[in-house]
Each structure stands twice: as C-alpha cells, then as structure tokens.
C-alpha cells in the first residue's frame, strides 16, 4: 500500500500531472460524468471538477482516500465528487460515465490488477462514446549494456556469502525481474522494438506475450533486456519513460540474462516475453536464443528464465493448490468460518467476539482481544 509521502512523490512528477490535466481538458464538457480509478489524494477528480464536470466518482482502496474527501471539501468540490473506498470491481455506480481516468501502473502497465480493473470498468461503466485516459500504452524493448546494475544485484549477497556456499542463489537472482530507476551507466545497444500495444478501448485480457528480435550491428557486451512504455493519454498528449528521457515516477524494468553475452556483428537475438497474471501479481517468462553470425545453427546462448523460478517455492504450498488436493481447515480457518457465519446471521461485532471467547478460550481470553480480529474481517468483507 502506498503511504502519504508516496502520493506526494507522485504529485511531484509535474509533467505527468500536467499532461493528465491537459487530457482531461480535451474531453470534458459541462455535462460530463467522470470516473477516476485509483484516485489517491483526489488530484485528478478535483481537476475534473475544476474543468466543469457535472459529476465525478472517485475510487481507491487505500486509506488515503479519506484525505481526498477532506481535500475535495476544502477546495469546493465536495458536493460533486462521490468517493468509494473499495475495489472498483465491487462498486456499482448509479449512472454511466463519459470519461474514465486512471494511473494504476507500476514500473509497467502490467501491474497488479490494473488491466482487469480497467477492463471491468470499461464494460460496466463507460458510455458508448466514452473516453479512456490513458488511451494507449506502447511497451518497448531493447538490449542493454548494464554492468553496474548487473553487479549491484549480485553484490547484495556478498555479506551473506562470506564463508558460505550460496551457489543456489545464482539462478534465483537472474530469474527475478529487476525494477529499477534510470541508470546513467547503462546503454541501450540495440534499436528499440515494440513488444506490445495496450489499447484500453479494446483490451480483453490481462495476459500478454510476444516475440522480438534483433540482428546485431556492433560488438557489445550485453546483460539483458530493458522494457519501458510510451503513454498516449489523448490526441497528441503523451509521455515516455524511455531510459534516456527525463525520469518519471515509474522507472523501468530490466530482465537480466543468466549471464552476460558478448554479442558480435551479425548475431541474431530472439526474445520471447510472456506475462501472466496469477492472483495479485504477474509471472514473467523471458526466453532468449542467440545465434552466431554466419552460422545460425550455432547457438551462442539459450536462456529459459522466469520470475516463478526466482521465487522461493514451498512444495507443501504448491501441493495445497493442486486440483485434487482435499483441504483440511486449520484452526485459523475454522475461526474465520465461525466469524463469517455469525456475520451472515447479522450479529454485532461485540457479540461475535464474545462468542469466540467461548468457542476458543485458549486463543482469546477476553472479548476485546477477539474484537480486534473480528473488526479486521468486518472491514474486509462487510458492505
């Protein structure tokens, strides 16, 4: 979850804030109804009011939305903005909207439930001729010379490895996606290639895959693939977080190779890049095949990498997710079940807490202790 200082940093990206404001101005009319998903401190929701929107709906799961409610009142927008602290997929609006504005990206637009949330909101809320801001995100890729970045990630483990064998960490380190800010010591050593184009008006799935390839023109040591995006917010309004452009809050993404490769002119590099949303995060796969110049049958490198391989995996946890596994509730699961059943009956939280003390005396010695846990479930599940 973002903190209030994090939102301050977002607002500090002045070019981003200004461009989103210009995109809103291009689309808003006095009769416009606007929805902002991921409103944060309510900046764009209030800007929509300032530009003349008739009504604004603003959604965020973060507690910072409580500040947004106060900011809206202090800035004369309280009567035109309706706030929802919830997942957008759990919200029902009383009317269709003309504009949906959002900035739910992380380092890339493929971030958490960004795409499913936009797909759902577009289908349920957006009027037939409605506008989405942003409109398009184009994801680019290029080969990168990044010795300091590459070594930085490996050096993190130096204090731990003193006198110890940590060979098993090697593959884990290079099977992780490195989320990095711009690095002045890095160089792109190939021309950029488009990996994917996200058209928010038509996108139907959060999962993506594509292949990019290069024929090398100059000899270079290469450490992996850099990926960034160009955003089109509205007609002729957009920005890029290209590594050589002024830095925005997003940073970039680096997919490291299992080891650096000395590329020579004429070498062919092909990268298959896939992203699949699993639960709340993406599993990335990047497979790289490098063929030697003048002899395509000679493979200089063949890397098969995945962020799944970079995560510490518990076999027992994997087993519990198998389709043929028969679960047996733990004590915590039984407690949660009892609480949910009592909530369904319409019992007050204090009464539920007191019942828990009777059911699980070894766990809860007095009802106020149980109430803390019951209250958390109430916040999570009650309407």
SULJOBEL-V948717 format. One record per backbone hydrogen bond with DSSP energy under -1.0 kcal/mol. NH is the residue of the N-H (numbers start at 1). CO is the residue of the C=O. If there is no record, write none. Layout:
NH/CO, NH/CO
This chain:
7/3, 8/4, 9/5, 10/6, 11/7, 12/8, 13/10, 14/12, 17/13, 18/14, 19/15, 20/16, 21/17, 22/18, 23/19, 24/20, 25/21, 26/22, 27/24, 28/24, 32/29, 34/55, 35/99, 36/57, 37/101, 38/59, 39/59, 42/39, 46/42, 47/43, 48/44, 49/45, 50/46, 51/47, 52/49, 53/48, 54/32, 55/32, 56/80, 57/34, 58/82, 59/36, 60/84, 65/62, 66/63, 68/64, 69/65, 70/66, 71/67, 72/68, 73/69, 74/70, 75/71, 76/73, 77/72, 78/72, 80/77, 81/77, 82/56, 84/58, 86/84, 90/87, 91/88, 97/125, 98/33, 99/33, 100/131, 101/35, 102/133, 106/108, 111/109, 114/111, 117/113, 118/114, 119/115, 120/116, 121/117, 122/118, 123/119, 124/120, 125/121, 126/121, 127/97, 130/127, 131/98, 133/100, 135/232, 136/232, 137/198, 138/230, 139/196, 140/228, 141/193, 142/226, 144/224, 145/187, 150/146, 151/147, 152/148, 153/149, 154/150, 155/151, 157/154, 158/155, 161/157, 164/161, 169/166, 170/167, 173/169, 174/170, 178/254, 180/252, 186/183, 187/145, 189/143, 193/141, 195/139, 196/139, 198/137, 200/135, 202/199, 203/199, 208/275, 210/273, 212/271, 214/269, 216/267, 220/263, 222/261, 223/144, 225/255, 226/142, 227/253, 228/140, 230/138, 231/239, 232/136, 233/237, 234/237, 237/234, 239/231, 241/229, 245/242, 252/180, 253/227, 254/178, 255/225, 257/223, 261/222, 263/220, 266/216, 267/264, 268/291, 269/214, 270/289, 271/212, 272/287, 273/210, 274/285, 275/208, 276/283, 278/281, 281/278, 283/276, 285/274, 286/305, 287/272, 288/303, 289/270, 290/301, 291/268, 292/298, 295/292, 298/295, 300/290, 301/290, 303/288, 305/286, 307/284, 318/314, 319/315, 320/316, 321/318, 322/319, 325/322, 334/330, 335/331, 336/332, 337/333, 338/334, 339/335, 340/336, 341/337, 342/338, 343/339, 344/340, 345/341, 346/343, 347/342, 352/348, 353/349, 354/350, 355/351, 356/352, 357/353, 358/354, 359/355, 360/356, 363/360, 364/360, 369/366, 370/366, 371/367, 372/368, 374/370, 375/371, 376/372, 377/373, 378/374, 379/375, 380/376, 381/377, 382/378
